Amino acid sequence: MYKETSSEATAAIEQALKEDWTLREKLTVLKTSMERLNSIVISPRTEVILNVLRNARQDEKITSLN
């Protein structure tokens, strides 16, 4: 999937996939999962962002007083 194996290992994997349908099914599931993970977009809740900004402002005030 990530092209990290040697040419010998890749050949062995490809041969195993030709011979074993359960491996092919598992590979299909892994590829689908990888595609789904790559498409997930996660962003923090508004409350978290506001807390970070509030803390940054407080730190800025403390720093400017020193």
Distance bins in CASP14 RR format, pairs under 12 A and 6 or more apart:
PFRMAT RR
TARGET T0000
AUTHOR 0000-0000-0000
RMODE 2
METHOD distances of the structure
MODEL  1
1 10 0 0 0 0 0 1 0 0 0 0 0
1 13 0 0 0 0 1 0 0 0 0 0 0
1 17 0 0 0 0 0 1 0 0 0 0 0
1 26 0 0 0 0 0 1 0 0 0 0 0
1 27 1 0 0 1 0 0 0 0 0 0 0
1 28 0 0 0 0 0 1 0 0 0 0 0
1 29 0 0 0 0 0 1 0 0 0 0 0
1 30 1 0 0 1 0 0 0 0 0 0 0
1 31 1 0 0 1 0 0 0 0 0 0 0
1 32 0 0 0 0 0 1 0 0 0 0 0
1 33 0 0 0 0 0 1 0 0 0 0 0
1 34 1 0 0 1 0 0 0 0 0 0 0
1 35 0 0 0 0 0 1 0 0 0 0 0
1 37 0 0 0 0 0 1 0 0 0 0 0
1 38 0 0 0 0 0 1 0 0 0 0 0
2 10 0 0 0 0 0 1 0 0 0 0 0
2 30 0 0 0 0 0 1 0 0 0 0 0
2 31 0 0 0 0 0 1 0 0 0 0 0
2 34 0 0 0 0 1 0 0 0 0 0 0
3 9 0 0 0 0 0 1 0 0 0 0 0
3 10 0 0 0 0 1 0 0 0 0 0 0
3 13 0 0 0 0 0 1 0 0 0 0 0
4 10 0 0 0 0 1 0 0 0 0 0 0
4 13 0 0 0 0 0 1 0 0 0 0 0
5 11 0 0 0 0 1 0 0 0 0 0 0
5 12 0 0 0 0 1 0 0 0 0 0 0
5 13 1 0 0 1 0 0 0 0 0 0 0
5 14 0 0 0 0 0 1 0 0 0 0 0
6 12 0 0 0 0 1 0 0 0 0 0 0
6 13 0 0 0 0 0 1 0 0 0 0 0
7 13 0 0 0 0 0 1 0 0 0 0 0
7 14 0 0 0 0 0 1 0 0 0 0 0
8 14 0 0 0 0 0 1 0 0 0 0 0
8 15 0 0 0 0 0 1 0 0 0 0 0
9 15 0 0 0 0 0 1 0 0 0 0 0
9 16 0 0 0 0 0 1 0 0 0 0 0
10 16 0 0 0 0 0 1 0 0 0 0 0
10 17 0 0 0 0 0 1 0 0 0 0 0
11 17 0 0 0 0 0 1 0 0 0 0 0
11 18 0 0 0 0 0 1 0 0 0 0 0
12 18 0 0 0 0 0 1 0 0 0 0 0
12 19 0 0 0 0 0 1 0 0 0 0 0
12 20 0 0 0 0 0 1 0 0 0 0 0
12 23 0 0 0 0 0 1 0 0 0 0 0
13 19 0 0 0 0 0 1 0 0 0 0 0
13 20 0 0 0 0 0 1 0 0 0 0 0
13 23 0 0 0 0 1 0 0 0 0 0 0
13 24 0 0 0 0 0 1 0 0 0 0 0
13 26 0 0 0 0 0 1 0 0 0 0 0
13 27 0 0 0 0 1 0 0 0 0 0 0
14 20 0 0 0 0 0 1 0 0 0 0 0
14 23 0 0 0 0 0 1 0 0 0 0 0
14 24 0 0 0 0 0 1 0 0 0 0 0
14 27 0 0 0 0 0 1 0 0 0 0 0
15 23 0 0 0 0 0 1 0 0 0 0 0
16 22 0 0 0 0 0 1 0 0 0 0 0
16 23 1 0 1 0 0 0 0 0 0 0 0
16 24 0 0 0 0 1 0 0 0 0 0 0
16 26 0 0 0 0 0 1 0 0 0 0 0
16 27 0 0 0 0 1 0 0 0 0 0 0
17 23 1 0 1 0 0 0 0 0 0 0 0
17 24 1 0 1 0 0 0 0 0 0 0 0
17 25 0 0 0 0 0 1 0 0 0 0 0
17 26 0 0 0 0 1 0 0 0 0 0 0
17 27 1 0 0 1 0 0 0 0 0 0 0
17 28 0 0 0 0 0 1 0 0 0 0 0
17 30 0 0 0 0 0 1 0 0 0 0 0
17 31 0 0 0 0 0 1 0 0 0 0 0
18 24 0 0 0 0 1 0 0 0 0 0 0
18 27 0 0 0 0 0 1 0 0 0 0 0
20 26 0 0 0 0 1 0 0 0 0 0 0
20 27 0 0 0 0 0 1 0 0 0 0 0
21 27 0 0 0 0 0 1 0 0 0 0 0
21 28 0 0 0 0 0 1 0 0 0 0 0
22 28 0 0 0 0 0 1 0 0 0 0 0
22 29 0 0 0 0 0 1 0 0 0 0 0
23 29 0 0 0 0 0 1 0 0 0 0 0
23 30 0 0 0 0 0 1 0 0 0 0 0
24 30 0 0 0 0 0 1 0 0 0 0 0
24 31 0 0 0 0 0 1 0 0 0 0 0
25 31 0 0 0 0 0 1 0 0 0 0 0
25 32 0 0 0 0 0 1 0 0 0 0 0
26 32 0 0 0 0 0 1 0 0 0 0 0
26 33 0 0 0 0 0 1 0 0 0 0 0
27 33 0 0 0 0 0 1 0 0 0 0 0
27 34 0 0 0 0 0 1 0 0 0 0 0
28 34 0 0 0 0 0 1 0 0 0 0 0
28 35 0 0 0 0 0 1 0 0 0 0 0
29 35 0 0 0 0 0 1 0 0 0 0 0
29 36 0 0 0 0 0 1 0 0 0 0 0
30 36 0 0 0 0 0 1 0 0 0 0 0
30 37 0 0 0 0 0 1 0 0 0 0 0
31 37 0 0 0 0 0 1 0 0 0 0 0
31 38 0 0 0 0 0 1 0 0 0 0 0
32 38 0 0 0 0 0 1 0 0 0 0 0
32 39 0 0 0 0 0 1 0 0 0 0 0
33 39 0 0 0 0 0 1 0 0 0 0 0
33 40 0 0 0 0 0 1 0 0 0 0 0
34 40 0 0 0 0 0 1 0 0 0 0 0
42 48 0 0 0 0 0 1 0 0 0 0 0
43 49 0 0 0 0 1 0 0 0 0 0 0
44 50 0 0 0 0 1 0 0 0 0 0 0
44 51 0 0 0 0 1 0 0 0 0 0 0
44 52 0 0 0 0 1 0 0 0 0 0 0
44 53 0 0 0 0 0 1 0 0 0 0 0
45 51 0 0 0 0 1 0 0 0 0 0 0
45 52 0 0 0 0 0 1 0 0 0 0 0
46 52 0 0 0 0 0 1 0 0 0 0 0
46 53 0 0 0 0 0 1 0 0 0 0 0
47 53 0 0 0 0 0 1 0 0 0 0 0
47 54 0 0 0 0 0 1 0 0 0 0 0
48 54 0 0 0 0 0 1 0 0 0 0 0
48 55 0 0 0 0 0 1 0 0 0 0 0
49 55 0 0 0 0 0 1 0 0 0 0 0
49 56 0 0 0 0 0 1 0 0 0 0 0
50 56 0 0 0 0 0 1 0 0 0 0 0
50 57 0 0 0 0 0 1 0 0 0 0 0
51 57 0 0 0 0 0 1 0 0 0 0 0
51 58 0 0 0 0 0 1 0 0 0 0 0
52 58 0 0 0 0 0 1 0 0 0 0 0
52 59 0 0 0 0 0 1 0 0 0 0 0
53 59 0 0 0 0 0 1 0 0 0 0 0
53 60 0 0 0 0 0 1 0 0 0 0 0
54 60 0 0 0 0 0 1 0 0 0 0 0
54 61 0 0 0 0 0 1 0 0 0 0 0
55 61 0 0 0 0 0 1 0 0 0 0 0
55 62 0 0 0 0 0 1 0 0 0 0 0
56 62 0 0 0 0 0 1 0 0 0 0 0
56 63 0 0 0 0 0 1 0 0 0 0 0
57 63 0 0 0 0 0 1 0 0 0 0 0
57 64 0 0 0 0 0 1 0 0 0 0 0
58 64 0 0 0 0 0 1 0 0 0 0 0
58 65 0 0 0 0 0 1 0 0 0 0 0
59 65 0 0 0 0 0 1 0 0 0 0 0
59 66 0 0 0 0 0 1 0 0 0 0 0
60 66 0 0 0 0 0 1 0 0 0 0 0
END
